[in-house]
Amino acid sequence: MLKSLNLRAALLSVVLLATFLGIWELANQPPKAEKALTEYELLMGGADQEARVPPPSAVISLAVEELSNPFYDKGPNDKGIGIQLGYSIYRVLAGFLMAALIAIPVGFLIGMSPMMHKALNPYIQVLRPISPLAWMPLALFIIKDSEASSIFVIFICSIWPMLINTAFGVANVRQDWLNVARTHELSPLRTAFTVILPAAAPTILTGMRISIGIAWLVIVAAEMLVGGTGIGYYVWNEWNNLDLTSVIFSILMIGIVGMMLDLALSTATRFVEYEE
């Protein structure tokens, strides 16, 4: 039954994609009269031509070309899509891991101590709603390095979902399990690692999954602001070149990489889930 449902869902997904691409392709074909224009006439009358979104065939053609050699480097403004994505992934993972090193221990402390929760909660509620990009000017002024500032912004946007989910997961561990730990006279540290951490792990990983999604969203905007390298800079640079085909291709690559990051943490979450 489940296999049949998955097969039907996959077929429907393919049909929807093919329909969407077909409509997109047909809607963006130039008229026959325009196809007959010479190159000179197109150049002379380019400003008068109706602007069109590139069709899927042009995007697919560019994707094949770009992905056949994704790591070429021909200078500061001409790097392959693989290099640009590599820079972005590095910044996201660096900021994300730094956030995890702080958010998870602090979340444990908040979840295990009602006093710490009451003491730190006002600061969390004030800082959490601030847009990560609002920190960028201050980071650039203090750090004076665009890459480190981008990593700092990722750190800021990643820390809150992890911290809050960790605190929630730790605070909601079943009291029965904690009572068993006390009965066995386990130390607080051993209780934290052998009882609380396994019980809270699914909630913690859910917070990490939310954080990586937000971080991948923010890095694109951050790189548009600071420039240099990265997929956000690549999108902005291609827009400045009026190359909409490259812009659409880069948007698709952003989506695919984001899906892969989410899938990795989703898979990790399934490994720590348990059934009572």
Contacts in CASP RR format, 6 or more apart in sequence:
PFRMAT RR
TARGET T0000
AUTHOR 0000-0000-0000
METHOD contacts of the structure
MODEL  1
MLKSLNLRAALLSVVLLATFLGIWELANQPPKAEKALTEYELLMGGADQE
ARVPPPSAVISLAVEELSNPFYDKGPNDKGIGIQLGYSIYRVLAGFLMAA
LIAIPVGFLIGMSPMMHKALNPYIQVLRPISPLAWMPLALFIIKDSEASS
IFVIFICSIWPMLINTAFGVANVRQDWLNVARTHELSPLRTAFTVILPAA
APTILTGMRISIGIAWLVIVAAEMLVGGTGIGYYVWNEWNNLDLTSVIFS
ILMIGIVGMMLDLALSTATRFVEYEE
21 56 0 8 1.000
22 56 0 8 1.000
24 53 0 8 1.000
24 55 0 8 1.000
24 56 0 8 1.000
25 55 0 8 1.000
25 56 0 8 1.000
25 57 0 8 1.000
28 52 0 8 1.000
28 53 0 8 1.000
28 54 0 8 1.000
28 55 0 8 1.000
29 55 0 8 1.000
30 52 0 8 1.000
34 49 0 8 1.000
42 49 0 8 1.000
53 244 0 8 1.000
53 248 0 8 1.000
54 244 0 8 1.000
54 245 0 8 1.000
54 248 0 8 1.000
58 245 0 8 1.000
59 245 0 8 1.000
59 248 0 8 1.000
59 249 0 8 1.000
59 252 0 8 1.000
62 245 0 8 1.000
62 246 0 8 1.000
62 249 0 8 1.000
63 249 0 8 1.000
63 252 0 8 1.000
66 80 0 8 1.000
66 81 0 8 1.000
66 249 0 8 1.000
67 81 0 8 1.000
69 80 0 8 1.000
70 80 0 8 1.000
70 81 0 8 1.000
70 82 0 8 1.000
70 83 0 8 1.000
71 80 0 8 1.000
71 82 0 8 1.000
71 83 0 8 1.000
72 78 0 8 1.000
72 79 0 8 1.000
72 80 0 8 1.000
72 83 0 8 1.000
73 79 0 8 1.000
73 80 0 8 1.000
73 83 0 8 1.000
76 228 0 8 1.000
77 237 0 8 1.000
79 229 0 8 1.000
79 234 0 8 1.000
81 231 0 8 1.000
81 234 0 8 1.000
81 249 0 8 1.000
81 250 0 8 1.000
81 253 0 8 1.000
83 229 0 8 1.000
84 229 0 8 1.000
84 230 0 8 1.000
84 231 0 8 1.000
84 232 0 8 1.000
84 233 0 8 1.000
84 234 0 8 1.000
84 250 0 8 1.000
85 230 0 8 1.000
85 231 0 8 1.000
85 253 0 8 1.000
85 257 0 8 1.000
86 230 0 8 1.000
87 229 0 8 1.000
87 230 0 8 1.000
87 231 0 8 1.000
88 219 0 8 1.000
88 220 0 8 1.000
88 223 0 8 1.000
88 230 0 8 1.000
88 231 0 8 1.000
88 232 0 8 1.000
88 257 0 8 1.000
89 257 0 8 1.000
91 147 0 8 1.000
91 150 0 8 1.000
91 151 0 8 1.000
91 154 0 8 1.000
91 219 0 8 1.000
91 223 0 8 1.000
91 230 0 8 1.000
92 154 0 8 1.000
92 212 0 8 1.000
92 215 0 8 1.000
92 216 0 8 1.000
92 219 0 8 1.000
92 261 0 8 1.000
94 151 0 8 1.000
94 154 0 8 1.000
95 151 0 8 1.000
95 152 0 8 1.000
95 154 0 8 1.000
95 155 0 8 1.000
95 158 0 8 1.000
95 215 0 8 1.000
96 154 0 8 1.000
96 155 0 8 1.000
96 158 0 8 1.000
96 208 0 8 1.000
96 211 0 8 1.000
96 212 0 8 1.000
96 215 0 8 1.000
98 151 0 8 1.000
98 155 0 8 1.000
99 154 0 8 1.000
99 155 0 8 1.000
99 156 0 8 1.000
99 158 0 8 1.000
99 159 0 8 1.000
99 162 0 8 1.000
99 211 0 8 1.000
100 158 0 8 1.000
100 162 0 8 1.000
100 208 0 8 1.000
100 211 0 8 1.000
102 159 0 8 1.000
102 163 0 8 1.000
103 158 0 8 1.000
103 159 0 8 1.000
103 160 0 8 1.000
103 162 0 8 1.000
103 163 0 8 1.000
103 166 0 8 1.000
104 162 0 8 1.000
104 163 0 8 1.000
104 166 0 8 1.000
104 204 0 8 1.000
106 120 0 8 1.000
106 163 0 8 1.000
106 166 0 8 1.000
107 163 0 8 1.000
107 166 0 8 1.000
107 167 0 8 1.000
107 170 0 8 1.000
108 166 0 8 1.000
108 167 0 8 1.000
108 170 0 8 1.000
108 192 0 8 1.000
108 196 0 8 1.000
109 116 0 8 1.000
110 116 0 8 1.000
110 117 0 8 1.000
110 120 0 8 1.000
110 121 0 8 1.000
110 163 0 8 1.000
110 166 0 8 1.000
110 167 0 8 1.000
110 170 0 8 1.000
110 171 0 8 1.000
111 117 0 8 1.000
111 166 0 8 1.000
111 167 0 8 1.000
111 168 0 8 1.000
111 169 0 8 1.000
111 170 0 8 1.000
111 171 0 8 1.000
112 170 0 8 1.000
112 171 0 8 1.000
112 192 0 8 1.000
112 196 0 8 1.000
117 167 0 8 1.000
117 171 0 8 1.000
124 160 0 8 1.000
124 163 0 8 1.000
124 164 0 8 1.000
127 160 0 8 1.000
128 160 0 8 1.000
128 164 0 8 1.000
132 153 0 8 1.000
132 154 0 8 1.000
132 156 0 8 1.000
132 157 0 8 1.000
132 214 0 8 1.000
132 218 0 8 1.000
132 222 0 8 1.000
133 153 0 8 1.000
133 218 0 8 1.000
133 221 0 8 1.000
133 222 0 8 1.000
133 225 0 8 1.000
135 152 0 8 1.000
135 153 0 8 1.000
135 156 0 8 1.000
136 149 0 8 1.000
136 153 0 8 1.000
136 222 0 8 1.000
136 225 0 8 1.000
136 226 0 8 1.000
139 148 0 8 1.000
139 149 0 8 1.000
139 152 0 8 1.000
139 153 0 8 1.000
140 146 0 8 1.000
140 149 0 8 1.000
140 226 0 8 1.000
143 149 0 8 1.000
143 152 0 8 1.000
146 226 0 8 1.000
146 227 0 8 1.000
146 228 0 8 1.000
147 226 0 8 1.000
149 222 0 8 1.000
149 226 0 8 1.000
150 219 0 8 1.000
150 222 0 8 1.000
150 223 0 8 1.000
150 226 0 8 1.000
153 218 0 8 1.000
153 219 0 8 1.000
153 222 0 8 1.000
154 215 0 8 1.000
154 218 0 8 1.000
154 219 0 8 1.000
154 222 0 8 1.000
157 211 0 8 1.000
157 214 0 8 1.000
157 215 0 8 1.000
157 218 0 8 1.000
158 211 0 8 1.000
158 212 0 8 1.000
158 214 0 8 1.000
158 215 0 8 1.000
159 211 0 8 1.000
160 211 0 8 1.000
161 207 0 8 1.000
161 208 0 8 1.000
161 210 0 8 1.000
161 211 0 8 1.000
161 214 0 8 1.000
162 204 0 8 1.000
162 207 0 8 1.000
162 208 0 8 1.000
162 211 0 8 1.000
164 207 0 8 1.000
165 203 0 8 1.000
165 204 0 8 1.000
165 206 0 8 1.000
165 207 0 8 1.000
165 208 0 8 1.000
165 210 0 8 1.000
166 200 0 8 1.000
166 203 0 8 1.000
166 204 0 8 1.000
166 207 0 8 1.000
168 203 0 8 1.000
169 199 0 8 1.000
169 200 0 8 1.000
169 203 0 8 1.000
169 204 0 8 1.000
170 196 0 8 1.000
170 200 0 8 1.000
172 200 0 8 1.000
172 203 0 8 1.000
173 195 0 8 1.000
173 196 0 8 1.000
173 199 0 8 1.000
173 200 0 8 1.000
174 199 0 8 1.000
177 195 0 8 1.000
177 199 0 8 1.000
178 191 0 8 1.000
178 195 0 8 1.000
178 196 0 8 1.000
180 195 0 8 1.000
181 190 0 8 1.000
181 191 0 8 1.000
181 194 0 8 1.000
181 195 0 8 1.000
186 194 0 8 1.000
186 195 0 8 1.000
198 272 0 8 1.000
198 274 0 8 1.000
201 272 0 8 1.000
202 269 0 8 1.000
202 272 0 8 1.000
202 273 0 8 1.000
202 274 0 8 1.000
205 265 0 8 1.000
205 268 0 8 1.000
205 269 0 8 1.000
205 272 0 8 1.000
206 269 0 8 1.000
208 265 0 8 1.000
209 262 0 8 1.000
209 265 0 8 1.000
209 266 0 8 1.000
209 269 0 8 1.000
212 261 0 8 1.000
212 262 0 8 1.000
212 265 0 8 1.000
213 258 0 8 1.000
213 261 0 8 1.000
213 262 0 8 1.000
216 254 0 8 1.000
216 257 0 8 1.000
216 258 0 8 1.000
216 261 0 8 1.000
219 231 0 8 1.000
219 232 0 8 1.000
220 231 0 8 1.000
220 232 0 8 1.000
220 235 0 8 1.000
220 254 0 8 1.000
221 232 0 8 1.000
222 232 0 8 1.000
223 229 0 8 1.000
223 230 0 8 1.000
223 231 0 8 1.000
223 232 0 8 1.000
223 233 0 8 1.000
223 236 0 8 1.000
224 232 0 8 1.000
224 233 0 8 1.000
224 235 0 8 1.000
224 236 0 8 1.000
226 233 0 8 1.000
227 233 0 8 1.000
227 236 0 8 1.000
231 250 0 8 1.000
231 253 0 8 1.000
231 254 0 8 1.000
231 257 0 8 1.000
232 250 0 8 1.000
232 254 0 8 1.000
234 246 0 8 1.000
234 250 0 8 1.000
235 247 0 8 1.000
235 250 0 8 1.000
235 251 0 8 1.000
235 254 0 8 1.000
238 244 0 8 1.000
238 246 0 8 1.000
238 247 0 8 1.000
238 250 0 8 1.000
239 247 0 8 1.000
END
